[in-house]
Amino acid sequence: MKLAVFVSDYRMTVDTLERLKPEKMGIILVQNGVYHASVKENGNASSILDSSADLYALKEDLETRGIDPANVDSKVKVVTFGDVVDLMFNDYEKTAWL
């Protein structure tokens, strides 16, 4: 199964993500979840960025929170709403929201 997971909260724990075992996983950071893409806590990047999943952050949500898309971690691809729709229809079979 190919699973896209929307992460909308900023928590430094990834317990639920670690329990998911799809053949391919994409993590789409939206709403306050976009803080994972740029904020460092105690000098450390978010543990979500250590995932083997493909990582995406919604550009509009970054900009709404005053985060310059050019300043996100290099592991994260900045995407638009249209890109998210394309990912959901072309790259992933199922979606989940955390």
C-alpha positions in Angstrom: 0.0 0.0 0.0 1.1 3.5 -0.8 0.1 5.9 2.0 0.1 9.7 2.3 0.0 10.9 5.9 -1.1 14.5 6.6 0.6 15.8 9.8 -1.2 19.0 11.0 0.3 19.3 14.5 3.7 20.2 15.8 4.8 17.5 18.3 8.3 16.1 18.6 7.0 12.5 18.8 6.6 10.2 15.8 5.2 7.1 17.6 2.2 6.7 15.4 4.2 7.2 12.2 6.7 4.5 13.3 3.9 2.0 13.6 2.7 2.5 10.0 4.4 0.0 7.6 3.3 0.9 4.0 5.5 0.0 1.1 5.7 3.7 0.3 4.8 6.6 2.6 4.7 10.3 2.0 4.4 12.7 4.9 2.6 16.0 4.0 3.1 18.7 6.6 0.1 21.0 6.8 -1.3 23.7 9.2 1.0 23.7 12.3 2.7 20.6 11.1 4.8 22.7 8.8 6.9 23.8 11.8 8.5 20.3 11.5 10.1 21.5 8.3 12.1 24.4 9.8 11.9 24.8 13.6 14.7 23.3 15.7 14.0 22.4 19.3 17.2 22.5 21.5 19.2 22.7 18.3 17.8 19.5 16.9 15.6 19.1 13.9 12.2 17.4 14.2 12.4 13.6 14.4 9.9 13.4 11.6 12.7 14.5 9.3 14.6 11.3 10.1 11.8 9.3 8.5 12.5 7.3 5.3 9.2 8.7 3.9 9.0 11.3 1.2 8.5 14.7 3.0 6.4 17.6 1.8 5.3 20.9 3.3 2.4 23.0 2.1 3.8 26.3 0.8 0.6 28.3 1.7 0.8 27.1 5.3 4.5 27.9 5.6 3.8 31.4 4.3 0.8 31.9 6.6 3.1 31.2 9.6 5.8 33.5 8.3 8.2 30.8 7.3 10.1 31.4 4.1 9.8 28.3 1.9 13.5 28.7 1.0 14.4 28.1 4.7 12.9 24.6 5.1 15.1 21.6 5.6 16.5 20.2 2.4 14.8 16.9 3.0 11.4 18.5 2.6 9.9 19.4 -0.8 7.7 22.5 -0.7 4.4 21.9 -2.5 1.2 23.8 -3.4 -2.4 22.7 -3.0 -2.4 21.6 -6.6 0.7 19.5 -6.0 -1.0 17.8 -3.0 -4.0 16.9 -5.2 -1.6 15.4 -7.8 0.2 13.4 -5.0 -3.1 12.0 -3.7 -4.3 10.9 -7.1 -1.1 9.8 -8.7 1.4 8.7 -6.1 -0.6 7.4 -3.1 -3.5 4.9 -2.8 -4.7 5.9 0.7 -4.5 8.9 3.0 -4.5 9.4 6.8 -4.6 12.4 9.0 -2.6 12.8 12.2 
